[in-house]
Structures are given as structure tokens and as C-alpha cells.
């Protein structure tokens, strides 16, 4: 096969219409061979091509006769010395870290381990068996695509409603999605799914990992799978398990999905896992990075380079202190924005990426390079602001333009609605935008991604149905998953026929979802919660690729009513600008407004006293907040002040009814109820000074109206 020198950039396998340039980074390798395979079933390569050209640790070659669709991998030579950090093993065919497509990822064999699996010396002895018959293979890709008039929706943060979902989970059981499209990128854009998202009012789908992942042997031995996919092995390749086979290749199908969602004005956010890979610790398989240059790609222990620094709980941590590894991450992010047209990212365990020597450092390389990047700084960036390392919990510490998953919001809202004491002051902070966390460095309320449930933990239905986790199906003796659920089963553990308990659970779900959607900040809905989805108490369903992890679309009357309710609350949020402010409250009159921008009201109808905040009476569980529609302090795109109705939100987590006196600012003050989670029945206009019968475990929203409007 004719060879040319090729170029060191771009990395990966690049088709230029005539041939393919191959470029691979390895700082410590002594020799690299490019291996070409005939078919996905080939048991060995038909050709090995030494990469003789090397530029600044980039090994490269250009081949005229190679075209898209070619299957390839690398054999990388060097020392196998785990004690010095090196795990080179040329007996193992490796995935190109820049591969745009990867095949043969569903077979697990012990030949994929670089050491003698099960040997007394564990990982110190190199395995000399060839893995070519079992190794995942990279694919030369043609990424051309007709985007037409595709444009990013660019929904403002304050108008964004996020919907976290799993590509397979949302469609696997949908009766109106063609069977051959269920669980695929194509299935996500079928008419019934799009109709559902539009009906709800979703502006962005946040997809759980869609990068090519690899499974785990311990799960395979139990007959389980890594369903969630937080075990990435190829950061440029769409996961083949989501490919229907109905169009071109996974790249084409993914792009078609993005284009279809954009046509519906729905953004696509990717959950990305750049903190660790599927290769695990020293006992994990050798699939790519570990065999290409273990010492460069991973953080290794200073005490013993045989072992890995693990800030993730998954065995390893990518070494973002290495410039080439940092380049890999940045190249991947830009690829998904510029080539695949995604609108943003949710960074799994983002604190890991911000670590320099060991501590989290927001002045470090990764954070700075993101901040100055002309492409990435303009898309939506969501941090999961913690990891498992020392000082890893960093909620509120990230710089602009980052937003953050607000774990404190989740915990506070759960504790309040289950009836915990002494939560009221923090509740006020969380629902008003968490200024205590985000205002100090000039960010807005939209820096807070508010959520009550997510893929990681109980579903909303399970949050009100179980006091404890029930993860027996994971076959880890219920040891996995958090015990800090802050849940309440409302009187019985799990499913029950008790009407009183079932009624309370539905009301609690209404309370939680309403609070979420009417809080300042950006709401994130965990997909399926609007359907009453249950995981039977499993709060760590990462390995449940079955009905536990999939959505049930066969809804009973109770579930249909709740879906309608969620739709109505989102409409309420969108209709009133007091819920989507872009500035924090000041607690005072703004530009001659009739009242303060926010006022905290006690059941007496007056401003909250020191005692009523719970400082001396911690059992207090009721509060109201008045949001002034003429004190929003913002302008629209045309430069005109944004104004809306003044609303009163009454909240009662106590089990007894509270006669909540409506504030009367002047004679003739009238309040019209627009939502009540306790009764769901229309209530007539009430005068200021009158008592509103706020049911136990309920929330109400009332709108200030004039005499003329009444």
C-alpha cells in the first residue's frame, strides 16, 4: 500500500476526498503500527503499516488507497513496566482516541486485558495473547451532511426548561414509536416523542452519555449492562447502541436527530464524561489510552506509578495537566458543536477537570481555556460541581459562563416538603435563586440549575413512595446508591392501594414539581417524572437496561392528570416574567414600583418576623412570597421594561390547613387564585385581609387583580 508522510494535524483519521491521513499522539511509544481490517468479523488485520513519521509526539502517515468505512486500530510498542507508569502491549489492538465511529464494542473477552488476567502477580505480568479477534475497531468516517437551514435555537437561559433523558429509555416502551426505531437517535425524533416534548414546553433535551462507551466484566457476569453509559472510551463517536441502522451510519443518524429537534426549537445538551474512561484502574482492560500512553493520559499516584489517582470512583482520572490530553478534550467539545451542531454540555464530575496538581483550581488550564474559547464559551455549559476527591464539592464556586447543578436546592426542597424542621430560611434562598451561592462573583439566578430528581437517585414517584433505597436488582446486596435520599413514603413503603396515601403522594408530587418550575433559576426535569415513572425504589439504576430504567407510556387516569398538571405549571411559568428574572432580588422597591420586588409573608398576611423564620420556632413550615410584576428591573430585546402581573405564592408543608391571610396593600386589594395543589378546584377572587384556606401539604399561586379586572 502506497504511503506518504502525512501530517501531524488534525489528529485521528481524516478523509480528504482522495485518501486518509492518520495521526496519533504518544509521547513515550517506541513504535506504532496502523492495523487495517477487512470486515467487522475479521479475526486479525490484513495489513500492518509502521508509522515512521513523528512530529512533536504525533505519529502520522497518509494512505491514498484508504476510504471511509475502513476498519482500523493501532498496535503501540514500548515498555510494559507498570511500576514506572508504562503499560504498552503491542499484542493489543487499540481504539484511536479521535475515532469518529467505533464498532465491535459489545463483546468482552479476557484477551482485552493487557496483563495476565487472574494471574497471581495481577497486572505486573504482560499478557502476550493477541486480542485482534475481539478488540473494538475504529472506523474511517465521512462526516459530510446536508444541514440545510439548521440554526441553533439559542434559547436564553431564563427561558430554558431542561429535560434530562436517556436515548433508549424514553422510547424503548413507547407503543407509537416503530419497534425498529425504539431506543435510537431516530426514535427520539419520531412524531409522538416530539409531540410530547412540545406539549410539555421543553426547550432543551439533556441526553445522558451518547459517546461510545464500553461495558464492565463484573456486570456481564451478572447478566447486566452499563445502561447509563458513564464509561466512555471514544469521545468523538456516537454510541453505536443508539443507531437504528436505517440511515448512513451513527453520525448521520445523530445529525438528523439534532436537525429535527432544532426544527422544533429544542436544543440538544450532551452529558459528557471527560473525567475518566472505561479502562478503569490497574485491573481494568486495555482498550485505547492505557496502551497508547498510560503515563501521559492518566493521573498516576505519586507514591507508586502502578496505581491511578481516582477522583471519580471509577478507577482512573484523565490527566488534564498534559497539554495533549487537554487538546483531546477541547477538540472533542468543538467537534460536537461545530460538526454535530449540539448546543451545550453537562460535565459529569466537573470538579475533576478543574484539578491541577491535586486541588480544584478555577484559575487552572481547563477552566481558563474554556472561558476564552470563542466557540465553547458561547454554548450552554453545565457543571456537576463535585467529585469524590478532597475539596471536590464546589457548588457556587464556578466562574462565568458556567452554570451549576444545584445539589443544595435538591436537598433543601426534598427536606422541606417531607416536613423537616428548621429548613425555612434555606428554602427561601433556594427558591429565590440561591443568591448566597451565585451572586458573589457576578453571576445571575440562571447560574443555578434547579432540580429535585435526576437520573442519579429516586424518580419523583419513588421520592414520595419510599423511605429507603431498594437496589436489590443491581445484585450488590443493596450496598450501592446513596442513603441520603431525604424521601418520605407518605405512610407506606412502595405501592399501596390505600387511597389516602395515594392522594397524598400525588399532592406531594404536585408540590415538588410546582416549586421547581416556579423557582428562580433554570429548572431541570428528570425525564419520565411527568409520567409518574417508577424504578421500584432503585436509586442507582445504572445497570437496569430493562423496564426498571425505561419509561412506561401506558398511563392510568392518575398519571394522565399529573402529566396535564405539569404542562399547566410550565405554561404558568412561561406566562409570568416574575418567575424568569435575570437579576437577583433586592428586597426593595425598584423604579417607583408599588411594592418591594420580593416580600416574604407569614400566614398573618404581614412580613415575616424573626421568630417566624424559625430561628426561635423551628417547626414553622408555612410561608408566602409576593413577587412584584412592576419591579422586575429588566428590559426586553426592544429596550422596553419587562413588566407582568404581581403574584403571591403560598407554601404549606404542615399537615394541617393554614388560614393564610392575604396581604392588603391598599383598600380594594383583590387576589385571584390561579393554581392550588391542594384542591385543583377553581376558587373565587378573594379580598386582601381575608383568610385563604391553604390545605395541608399544598401550594397556591394567586394573582393580584384590580377592581376592574375582578
C-alpha positions, 0 to 999 in steps of 0.5 A: 500500500502506497504511503506518504508522510502525512501530517501531524494535524488534525489528529485521528483519521481524516478523509480528504476526498482522495485518501486518509491521513492518520495521526496519533499522539504518544509521547513515550511509544517506541513504535506504532503500527496502523492495523487495517481490517477487512470486515467487522468479523475479521479475526486479525488485520490484513495489513500492518503499516509502521508509522515512521513519521513523528512530529512533536509526539504525533505519529502520522502517515497518509494512505491514498488507497484508504476510504471511509468505512475502513476498519482500523486500530493501532498496535503501540510498542514500548515498555510494559513496566507498570511500576514506572507508569508504562503499560504498552502491549503491542499484542493489543489492538487499540481504539484511536482516541479521535475515532469518529465511529467505533464498532465491535464494542459489545463483546468482552473477552479476557484477551482485552486485558493487557496483563495476565488476567487472574494471574497471581502477580495481577497486572505486573505480568504482560499478557502476550495473547493477541486480542485482534479477534475481539478488540473494538475497531475504529472506523474511517468516517465521512462526516459530510451532511446536508444541514440545510437551514439548521440554526441553533435555537439559542434559547436564553437561559431564563427561558430554558426548561431542561429535560434530562433523558436517556436515548433508549429509555424514553422510547424503548416502551413507547407503543407509537414509536416503530419497534425498529426505531425504539431506543435510537437517535431516530426514535427520539425524533419520531412524531409522538416523542416530539409531540410530547416534548412540545406539549410539555414546553421543553426547550432543551433535551439533556441526553445522558452519555451518547459517546461510545462507551464500553461495558464492565466484566463484573456486570456481564457476569451478572447478566447486566449492562452499563445502561447509563453509559458513564464509561466512555472510551471514544469521545468523538463517536456516537454510541453505536447502541443508539443507531437504528441502522436505517440511515448512513451510519451513527453520525448521520443518524445523530445529525438528523436527530439534532436537525429535527429537534432544532426544527422544533426549537429544542436544543440538544445538551450532551452529558459528557464524561471527560473525567475518566474512561472505561479502562478503569484502574490497574485491573481494568482492560486495555482498550485505547489510552492505557496502551497508547500512553498510560503515563501521559493520559492518566493521573498516576499516584505519586507514591507508586506509578502502578496505581491511578489517582481516582477522583471519580470512583471509577478507577482512573482520572484523565490527566488534564495537566498534559497539554495533549490530553487537554487538546483531546478534550477541547477538540472533542467539545468543538467537534460536537458543536461545530460538526454535530451542531449540539448546543451545550454540555453537562460535565459529569464530575466537573470538579475533576477537570478543574484539578491541577496538581491535586486541588480544584483550581478555577484559575487552572488550564481547563477552566481558563481555556474554556472561558476564552474559547470563542466557540465553547464559551458561547454554548450552554455549559453545565457543571456537576460541581463535585467529585469524590476527591478532597475539596471536590464539592464546589457548588457556587464556586464556578466562574462565568459562563458556567452554570451549576447543578444545584445539589443544595436546592435538591436537598433543601426542597426534598427536606422541606416538603417531607416536613423537616424542621428548621429548613425555612430560611434555606428554602427561601434562598433556594427558591429565590435563586440561591443568591448566597451561592451565585451572586458573589462573583457576578453571576445571575439566578440562571447560574443555578440549575434547579432540580429535585430528581435526576437520573442519579437517585429516586424518580419523583414517584419513588421520592414520595413512595419510599423511605429507603433505597431498594437496589436489590436488582443491581445484585450488590446486596443493596450496598450501592446508591446513596442513603441520603435520599431525604424521601418520605413514603407518605405512610407506606413503603412502595405501592399501596392501594390505600387511597389516602396515601395515594392522594397524598403522594400525588399532592406531594408530587404536585408540590415538588414539581410546582416549586421547581418550575416556579423557582428562580433559576433554570429548572431541570426535569428528570425525564419520565417524572411527568409520567409518574415513572417508577424504578421500584425504589432503585436509586442507582439504576445504572445497570437496569437496561430493562423496564426498571430504567425505561419509561412506561407510556401506558398511563392510568387516569392518575398519571394522565392528570399529573402529566396535564398538571405539569404542562399547566405549571410550565405554561404558568411559568412561561406566562409570568416574567416574575418567575424568569428574572435575570437579576437577583432580588433586592428586597426593595422597591425598584423604579417607583414600583408599588411594592418591594420586588420580593416580600416574604409573608407569614400566614398573618398576611404581614412580613415575616418576623424573626421568630417566624423564620424559625430561628426561635420556632423551628417547626414553622413550615408555612410561608408566602412570597409576593413577587412584584410584576412592576419591579422586575428591573429588566428590559426586553430585546426592544429596550422596553421594561419587562413588566407582568402581573404581581403574584403571591405564592403560598407554601404549606408543608404542615399537615394541617390547613393554614388560614393564610391571610392575604396581604392588603396593600391598599383598600380594594386589594383583590387576589385571584387564585390561579393554581392550588395543589391542594384542591385543583378546584377553581376558587373565587377572587378573594379580598386582601385581609381575608383568610385563604384556606391553604390545605395541608401539604399544598401550594397556591399561586394567586394573582393580584387583580384590580377592581376592574379586572375582578 
